Amino acid sequence: MVTTFLVTPTLVEAGKYLVRSGTGTLLPIVFDSPHSGFDYPDDFWPAAPRSAVRTSCDCFVDELWGGAPDSGATLIAALFPRAYIDTNRSAADIDATMIDGTWSEPIAATPYTRRGMGLVRKYALPGIAMYDRRLTTDELSRRIREFYRPYRKILADTLDAAHQRHGRVWHGNCHSMKSLGNAMNVDSGRSRPDFVVSDCLGTTSDPEFTRWVAETLRAMGYAVRVNDPYQGGDLVATSGKPAQGRNSVQIEISRGLYLDESSYEKGPGFNGLRANLDLFLARLRAYVESALKSS
């Protein structure tokens, strides 16, 4: 059954995140964009030039999915840079060599960290160090406490609330990717498709929903791969529990579709892609309404 809830259209936690929901029928659909923010916190002073730092940002992804509230979904977006702290990594995904002092919390570095893209980034681009010093334990603690955990909490709370109301929830974790992998990526030198849809190799979403997302995008004329080269980050890994009706997929969009990858400004394809994503969202609304009626 679809329930109508009147909710606050916009909630902003200054410098941290925003949450947008429409008024009217609120469906159990949640989109989040953890890497599109570029508001520098007061204590973020990278040695890398801002132009290099910006390449780590999923520029305008929150705008591309900005029609989500009009389709009955909730949209959450981080406002701080991924380069400051990456909410799509485990809190333990840390390079200990970047810390000045002894870190008292668990450390479990993944291949992302070993390539310089962990909880805090070591490199802005291949060969360009993010910092010219090590971070203090107090700095890292503050980033986790005041930025990382609030974002993770608002996403978890929103997913939980939707699941409690309907017994099911559909989550899209939204990103952009360089059109060509670089030396910090597992697909260095390879061209990428228009979209990559990931579900941690079938563990974070009902496979039928993953197929629906990929096939709907293909039907719009896009080249789509599933779990290649991306398999899904920590947010979908912790959010997706398909046996409990919690479906979570990661959606990567090639920047070549909408962005000038030299200036990181909107390209001529932006408006067309936004219109197609609005159409995708309308189709997703119909898909979810049908699924709820039949359950």
C-alpha positions as CSV (number, residue, x, y, z in Angstrom):
1,M,0.0,0.0,0.0
2,V,1.3,3.5,-0.9
3,T,0.9,6.0,1.9
4,T,0.7,9.8,1.6
5,F,3.1,11.7,3.9
6,L,3.5,15.4,4.0
7,V,7.2,16.1,4.7
8,T,9.5,19.0,4.9
9,P,10.7,19.7,1.3
10,T,14.2,20.6,2.3
11,L,16.4,20.0,5.3
12,V,19.9,21.4,5.3
13,E,22.5,20.6,8.0
14,A,24.9,23.6,7.3
15,G,28.0,22.5,5.5
16,K,27.2,18.8,5.9
17,Y,24.2,17.6,3.9
18,L,20.9,18.4,2.5
19,V,17.7,16.3,2.3
20,R,15.0,17.0,-0.2
21,S,11.6,15.3,-0.3
22,G,8.5,16.3,-2.2
23,T,5.1,16.9,-0.5
24,G,2.5,14.4,-1.2
25,T,3.0,10.7,-1.9
26,L,6.3,9.7,-0.4
27,L,7.5,6.4,-1.8
28,P,10.2,4.1,-0.2
29,I,12.8,5.3,-2.8
30,V,16.0,7.0,-1.6
31,F,18.8,8.5,-3.7
32,D,22.0,9.7,-2.2
33,S,24.9,11.6,-3.7
34,P,27.8,11.3,-1.2
35,H,30.5,12.9,-3.5
36,S,28.9,15.9,-5.2
37,G,29.7,18.4,-2.4
38,F,32.5,21.0,-2.7
39,D,32.0,23.3,0.3
40,Y,35.5,23.4,2.0
41,P,35.3,23.0,5.8
42,D,37.3,25.6,7.7
43,D,40.1,23.1,8.5
44,F,40.5,21.7,5.0
45,W,43.7,23.0,3.5
46,P,45.0,20.5,0.9
47,A,48.4,21.0,-0.7
48,A,47.0,19.9,-4.0
49,P,45.6,22.6,-6.3
50,R,41.9,23.1,-6.1
51,S,41.6,22.0,-9.8
52,A,43.1,18.6,-8.9
53,V,41.0,18.3,-5.8
54,R,37.9,19.0,-7.9
55,T,38.5,15.9,-10.0
56,S,37.6,13.7,-7.0
57,C,34.2,15.4,-6.9
58,D,31.1,13.9,-8.6
59,C,30.3,17.3,-9.9
60,F,26.6,18.1,-10.4
61,V,25.4,14.6,-9.7
62,D,23.0,15.9,-7.1
63,E,21.5,18.2,-9.8
64,L,21.3,15.4,-12.3
65,W,19.1,13.4,-9.8
66,G,17.4,16.6,-8.7
67,G,14.0,15.4,-10.0
68,A,13.9,12.6,-7.5
69,P,11.5,14.4,-5.0
70,D,9.1,15.1,-7.8
71,S,8.8,11.3,-8.3
72,G,8.0,10.6,-4.7
73,A,11.6,9.9,-3.7
74,T,14.0,11.4,-1.1
75,L,17.3,12.9,-2.2
76,I,20.2,13.2,0.2
77,A,23.5,14.9,-0.8
78,A,26.7,15.7,1.0
79,L,27.9,19.3,0.9
80,F,31.5,18.7,1.9
81,P,34.1,17.3,-0.5
82,R,34.8,13.6,-0.8
83,A,38.5,14.6,-0.6
84,Y,37.9,15.9,2.9
85,I,36.4,12.6,4.1
86,D,34.7,9.9,2.0
87,T,31.4,8.7,3.4
88,N,31.5,5.8,0.9
89,R,34.3,4.1,2.7
90,S,34.3,2.2,6.0
91,A,35.5,4.3,8.9
92,A,38.4,1.8,9.3
93,D,39.6,2.2,5.7
94,I,42.5,4.3,6.7
95,D,46.2,4.7,5.6
96,A,48.0,4.7,8.9
97,T,51.0,6.5,7.3
98,M,48.8,9.6,6.8
99,I,48.3,10.0,10.6
100,D,50.5,11.9,12.9
101,G,50.3,9.8,16.1
102,T,48.6,6.6,17.0
103,W,45.1,5.9,15.9
104,S,43.2,4.2,18.6
105,E,40.3,2.9,16.4
106,P,40.4,-0.2,14.1
107,I,42.2,0.1,10.8
108,A,41.3,-2.2,7.9
109,A,42.8,-0.8,4.8
110,T,41.1,-1.9,1.5
111,P,42.6,-1.8,-2.0
112,Y,41.0,1.7,-2.3
113,T,43.3,3.0,0.4
114,R,46.3,1.3,-1.1
115,R,45.6,3.2,-4.3
116,G,45.4,6.5,-2.4
117,M,41.6,6.7,-2.2
118,G,40.6,5.6,1.3
119,L,38.6,7.3,4.0
120,V,40.8,10.3,3.5
121,R,42.5,10.6,0.2
122,K,46.3,10.4,-0.1
123,Y,46.4,11.6,-3.7
124,A,44.2,14.1,-5.6
125,L,45.4,12.6,-8.9
126,P,48.1,10.1,-9.8
127,G,51.4,11.6,-8.5
128,I,49.7,14.7,-6.9
129,A,49.6,14.4,-3.1
130,M,46.6,15.7,-1.3
131,Y,48.6,16.9,1.7
132,D,52.2,18.0,2.4
133,R,51.9,16.8,6.0
134,R,50.3,14.1,8.1
135,L,46.9,14.7,9.6
136,T,46.6,14.8,13.4
137,T,44.4,12.3,15.2
138,D,42.2,15.2,16.4
139,E,41.7,16.3,12.8
140,L,40.7,12.8,11.7
141,S,38.4,12.3,14.7
142,R,36.6,15.6,14.0
143,R,36.1,14.7,10.3
144,I,34.5,11.4,11.3
145,R,32.5,12.8,14.2
146,E,31.2,16.0,12.5
147,F,30.8,15.0,8.9
148,Y,31.1,11.3,8.2
149,R,28.8,10.0,10.9
150,P,26.1,12.6,10.5
151,Y,25.9,11.8,6.7
152,R,25.8,8.1,7.3
153,K,23.2,8.5,10.0
154,I,20.8,10.6,8.0
155,L,21.0,8.1,5.1
156,A,20.5,5.1,7.5
157,D,17.6,6.9,9.3
158,T,15.9,7.8,6.0
159,L,16.2,4.2,4.7
160,D,15.0,2.8,8.0
161,A,11.9,5.1,8.1
162,A,11.0,4.2,4.5
163,H,11.4,0.5,5.3
164,Q,9.3,0.7,8.5
165,R,6.4,2.4,6.6
166,H,6.4,0.0,3.6
167,G,8.4,-3.1,4.5
168,R,10.6,-2.5,1.5
169,V,12.9,0.2,0.3
170,W,14.8,0.9,-3.0
171,H,18.1,2.9,-2.7
172,G,20.2,4.4,-5.5
173,N,23.7,5.5,-4.5
174,C,24.7,8.0,-7.1
175,H,28.1,8.8,-8.5
176,S,30.0,9.9,-11.6
177,M,33.2,8.4,-13.1
178,K,35.9,9.6,-15.4
179,S,35.2,8.5,-19.0
180,L,38.7,6.9,-19.0
181,G,40.2,5.1,-16.0
182,N,43.5,6.6,-14.7
183,A,46.5,5.1,-12.9
184,M,44.6,5.1,-9.5
185,N,41.8,2.9,-10.9
186,V,41.6,-0.8,-11.5
187,D,40.7,-0.1,-15.2
188,S,43.6,2.3,-15.9
189,G,43.5,3.3,-19.5
190,R,40.2,1.6,-20.3
191,S,37.2,3.5,-21.7
192,R,34.1,3.3,-19.6
193,P,30.5,2.8,-20.6
194,D,27.8,5.5,-20.1
195,F,26.6,3.8,-16.8
196,V,27.8,1.2,-14.4
197,V,25.2,-0.4,-12.1
198,S,26.6,-2.3,-9.1
199,D,25.2,-4.4,-6.4
200,C,28.3,-6.0,-4.8
201,L,28.0,-9.0,-7.1
202,G,24.4,-9.6,-6.4
203,T,24.5,-9.2,-2.6
204,T,22.9,-5.8,-2.0
205,S,19.8,-5.9,-4.2
206,D,17.3,-8.3,-5.6
207,P,18.9,-9.3,-8.9
208,E,15.6,-8.5,-10.6
209,F,15.8,-4.9,-9.5
210,T,19.5,-4.6,-10.6
211,R,18.4,-5.9,-14.0
212,W,15.5,-3.5,-14.2
213,V,17.8,-0.5,-13.6
214,A,20.4,-1.7,-16.2
215,E,17.7,-2.6,-18.8
216,T,15.8,0.6,-18.3
217,L,18.9,2.7,-18.9
218,R,19.8,0.5,-21.9
219,A,16.4,1.0,-23.4
220,M,17.1,4.8,-23.3
221,G,20.1,4.2,-25.6
222,Y,22.9,4.1,-23.0
223,A,25.8,1.6,-22.8
224,V,25.5,-0.1,-19.4
225,R,27.7,-2.6,-17.6
226,V,26.9,-4.3,-14.3
227,N,29.6,-4.7,-11.6
228,D,32.4,-3.7,-14.0
229,P,34.6,-2.0,-13.2
230,Y,32.8,-0.9,-10.1
231,Q,31.2,-3.5,-7.8
232,G,29.7,-1.1,-5.2
233,G,31.2,0.8,-2.2
234,D,30.6,0.7,1.5
235,L,27.3,2.6,1.4
236,V,25.5,0.0,-0.7
237,A,27.3,-2.8,1.1
238,T,25.9,-1.7,4.4
239,S,22.5,-0.5,3.2
240,G,21.5,-3.4,0.9
241,K,19.9,-6.4,2.5
242,P,17.6,-7.9,-0.2
243,A,16.4,-10.7,2.0
244,Q,14.8,-8.0,4.2
245,G,13.4,-6.0,1.3
246,R,16.2,-3.5,1.3
247,N,17.5,-3.0,-2.3
248,S,20.6,-0.9,-2.8
249,V,22.4,-0.3,-6.1
250,Q,25.3,2.0,-7.0
251,I,24.8,4.0,-10.2
252,E,27.9,5.5,-11.9
253,I,27.5,8.0,-14.7
254,S,30.3,8.7,-17.2
255,R,31.3,12.3,-16.9
256,G,31.7,12.5,-20.6
257,L,27.9,12.5,-21.0
258,Y,27.4,15.8,-19.2
259,L,30.7,17.4,-18.1
260,D,33.6,19.2,-19.7
261,E,36.3,17.0,-18.1
262,S,39.0,19.6,-18.5
263,S,37.2,22.5,-16.9
264,Y,34.7,20.5,-14.7
265,E,31.9,22.7,-15.9
266,K,28.6,21.5,-17.2
267,G,28.9,20.3,-20.8
268,P,26.3,20.5,-23.6
269,G,24.9,17.1,-22.7
270,F,23.8,18.1,-19.2
271,N,20.2,19.1,-19.9
272,G,19.5,16.0,-22.1
273,L,20.9,13.7,-19.5
274,R,18.9,15.4,-16.7
275,A,15.7,15.0,-18.8
276,N,16.5,11.3,-19.3
277,L,17.1,10.8,-15.6
278,D,13.8,12.5,-14.9
279,L,12.2,9.9,-17.3
280,F,14.0,7.1,-15.5
281,L,12.7,8.4,-12.2
282,A,9.1,8.4,-13.5
283,R,9.5,4.8,-14.6
284,L,11.0,3.9,-11.3
285,R,8.0,5.4,-9.5
286,A,5.7,3.2,-11.6
287,Y,7.9,0.2,-10.9
288,V,7.8,0.7,-7.1
289,E,4.1,1.5,-7.0
290,S,3.4,-1.7,-8.9
291,A,5.7,-3.7,-6.6
292,L,4.0,-2.3,-3.5
293,K,0.5,-3.0,-4.8
294,S,1.4,-6.6,-5.5
295,S,3.1,-7.3,-2.1
